[in-house]
């Protein structure tokens, strides 16, 4: 009879070398920029998309939204990807403007394209969300986006920048024009 002995040795975990101070600063800056881009994109999609719901007053838009809402989850994913594929290349129209030295026009095209893309994708996401939530991977993605948004906002709320923003917001609230803006923005959306 043969007996096999297994020798196990405890191997200490490898220590991670501490990053260079410059790389830590660069990493923090890049994470900060990424967080800002994520929040802006998220806010645009969540707020401009429903504003595009006002277009549902047009008969053909209402029919298209009704049709999209009745589709299967796979068709909803296809519609979302197709919308992204059709709308986001509009940004490329800014390149000839930059080449020709027309910087303001190029920046204007990029801003308009970003707003239109966020509105179209946000509205389509709003209309197709019930069907998309039937897909497990989409539920996980939606949960990840929500958790990431919460983590970024929690970190942002702890900064001096946020406290300054709240003070400025309180001053604006007393001026009266903010109320007019809120009433204009919060009209019923289909």
C-alpha positions as CSV (number, residue, x, y, z in Angstrom):
1,X,0.0,0.0,0.0
2,X,1.4,3.3,-1.0
3,X,0.6,6.5,0.9
4,X,1.1,9.9,-0.6
5,X,2.1,12.7,1.6
6,X,1.3,16.2,0.6
7,X,3.5,18.9,2.0
8,X,1.9,22.2,2.3
9,X,3.8,25.3,3.1
10,X,2.4,28.6,4.1
11,X,3.4,31.1,1.5
12,X,3.1,34.7,2.7
13,X,1.1,36.9,0.4
14,X,3.0,39.0,-1.9
15,X,3.2,42.6,-0.8
16,X,2.1,45.1,-3.3
17,X,4.7,47.7,-3.9
18,X,3.4,51.1,-2.8
19,X,2.8,53.3,-5.8
20,X,4.9,56.2,-6.6
21,X,3.5,59.5,-5.2
22,X,3.2,60.9,-8.7
23,X,1.2,57.9,-9.9
24,X,-1.1,58.2,-6.9
25,X,-1.8,61.8,-7.8
26,X,-2.4,61.0,-11.5
27,X,-4.6,58.1,-10.5
28,X,-6.7,60.4,-8.2
29,X,-7.0,63.0,-11.0
30,X,-8.1,60.4,-13.5
31,X,-10.6,58.9,-11.1
32,X,-11.9,62.3,-10.4
33,X,-12.3,63.1,-14.1
34,X,-13.9,59.7,-14.7
35,X,-16.4,60.3,-11.8
36,X,-17.3,63.7,-13.2
37,X,-17.9,62.3,-16.7
38,X,-19.9,59.4,-15.3
39,X,-22.1,61.8,-13.3
40,X,-22.7,64.2,-16.2
41,X,-23.6,61.3,-18.5
42,X,-25.9,59.8,-15.9
43,X,-27.6,63.2,-15.2
44,X,-28.0,63.9,-18.9
45,X,-29.6,60.5,-19.6
46,X,-31.8,60.6,-16.5
47,X,-33.0,64.2,-16.9
48,X,-32.9,65.0,-20.6
49,X,-34.4,61.6,-21.7
50,X,-37.7,62.3,-19.9
51,X,-37.7,65.9,-21.3
52,X,-37.7,64.2,-24.7
53,X,-40.9,62.6,-23.6
54,X,-42.7,65.8,-24.6
55,X,-42.1,64.7,-28.2
56,X,-44.5,61.9,-27.5
57,X,-47.3,64.4,-28.1
58,X,-46.4,63.9,-31.8
59,X,-48.5,61.0,-33.1
60,X,-45.7,59.1,-34.9
61,X,-43.4,59.4,-31.9
62,X,-46.1,58.1,-29.6
63,X,-46.7,55.1,-32.0
64,X,-43.0,54.4,-32.1
65,X,-42.7,54.5,-28.3
66,X,-45.7,52.2,-27.9
67,X,-44.3,49.8,-30.5
68,X,-40.8,49.8,-28.7
69,X,-42.4,49.2,-25.3
70,X,-44.2,46.0,-26.6
71,X,-41.0,44.4,-28.0
72,X,-39.1,41.5,-26.5
73,X,-36.0,42.2,-24.3
74,X,-33.7,41.2,-27.1
75,X,-35.3,43.6,-29.6
76,X,-35.2,46.3,-26.9
77,X,-31.4,45.8,-26.6
78,X,-31.1,46.0,-30.3
79,X,-33.1,49.2,-30.4
80,X,-30.9,50.7,-27.7
81,X,-27.6,49.7,-29.4
82,X,-28.9,50.9,-32.8
83,X,-29.9,54.3,-31.2
84,X,-26.4,54.6,-29.7
85,X,-24.8,53.6,-33.0
86,X,-26.8,56.1,-35.0
87,X,-26.8,59.1,-32.6
88,X,-23.2,59.1,-31.2
89,X,-21.4,59.4,-34.5
90,X,-22.9,62.9,-34.8
91,X,-19.9,63.9,-32.7
92,X,-17.7,63.2,-35.6
93,X,-19.2,66.2,-37.5
94,X,-17.1,68.4,-35.2
95,X,-13.8,67.2,-36.5
96,X,-13.9,69.2,-39.8
97,X,-14.8,72.3,-37.8
98,X,-11.8,71.8,-35.6
99,X,-9.5,71.2,-38.6
100,X,-10.8,74.4,-40.2
101,X,-10.1,76.3,-37.0
102,X,-13.7,76.9,-36.2
103,X,-13.4,75.9,-32.6
104,X,-16.6,77.4,-31.2
105,X,-18.7,75.7,-34.0
106,X,-17.0,72.3,-33.2
107,X,-17.6,72.7,-29.5
108,X,-21.3,73.7,-30.2
109,X,-21.7,70.6,-32.4
110,X,-20.3,68.4,-29.6
111,X,-22.5,69.9,-27.0
112,X,-25.7,69.6,-29.2
113,X,-24.8,66.1,-30.2
114,X,-24.2,65.1,-26.5
115,X,-27.6,66.6,-25.5
116,X,-29.5,64.9,-28.4
117,X,-27.7,61.6,-27.8
118,X,-28.5,61.7,-24.1
119,X,-32.1,62.6,-24.9
120,X,-32.7,59.9,-27.4
121,X,-30.9,57.1,-25.5
122,X,-32.4,58.3,-22.2
123,X,-36.0,58.3,-23.6
124,X,-35.5,54.9,-25.3
125,X,-34.1,53.5,-22.0
126,X,-37.1,54.9,-20.2
127,X,-39.5,53.3,-22.6
128,X,-37.8,50.0,-22.9
129,X,-36.6,49.6,-19.2
130,X,-39.4,47.2,-18.1
131,X,-38.5,44.8,-20.9
132,X,-34.8,45.3,-20.4
133,X,-35.1,44.5,-16.7
134,X,-36.2,41.0,-17.7
135,X,-32.6,40.3,-18.7
136,X,-30.3,39.3,-15.8
137,X,-27.2,40.9,-17.2
138,X,-29.1,44.2,-17.6
139,X,-30.4,44.1,-14.0
140,X,-26.8,43.6,-12.8
141,X,-25.6,46.4,-15.0
142,X,-28.4,48.7,-13.8
143,X,-27.5,47.8,-10.2
144,X,-23.8,48.5,-10.8
145,X,-24.6,51.9,-12.3
146,X,-26.9,52.7,-9.3
147,X,-24.2,51.6,-6.8
148,X,-21.5,53.5,-8.7
149,X,-23.6,56.6,-8.8
150,X,-24.2,56.3,-5.0
151,X,-20.5,55.9,-4.2
152,X,-19.5,58.8,-6.4
153,X,-22.2,61.0,-4.9
154,X,-21.3,60.0,-1.3
155,X,-17.6,60.9,-2.0
156,X,-18.7,64.2,-3.6
157,X,-20.9,65.2,-0.7
158,X,-18.0,65.0,1.6
159,X,-15.9,67.6,-0.3
160,X,-15.5,71.3,0.3
161,X,-16.7,71.9,-3.3
162,X,-20.1,70.4,-2.5
163,X,-20.4,72.6,0.6
164,X,-19.7,75.6,-1.5
165,X,-22.2,74.5,-4.1
166,X,-24.9,74.1,-1.4
167,X,-24.2,77.7,-0.2
168,X,-24.5,79.0,-3.7
169,X,-27.6,77.0,-4.3
170,X,-29.2,78.5,-1.1
171,X,-28.3,82.0,-2.4
172,X,-29.9,81.3,-5.8
173,X,-33.0,79.9,-4.1
174,X,-33.7,83.3,-2.6
175,X,-33.4,85.1,-6.0
176,X,-36.7,83.7,-7.5
177,X,-35.4,82.8,-10.9
178,X,-34.7,79.3,-9.8
179,X,-38.4,78.7,-9.0
180,X,-39.4,79.9,-12.5
181,X,-36.8,77.5,-14.0
182,X,-38.1,74.6,-11.9
183,X,-41.7,75.2,-13.0
184,X,-40.6,75.3,-16.6
185,X,-38.6,72.1,-16.3
186,X,-41.1,70.1,-14.2
187,X,-44.0,70.3,-16.6
188,X,-45.7,66.9,-17.0
189,X,-43.8,64.4,-19.1
190,X,-45.5,61.6,-21.0
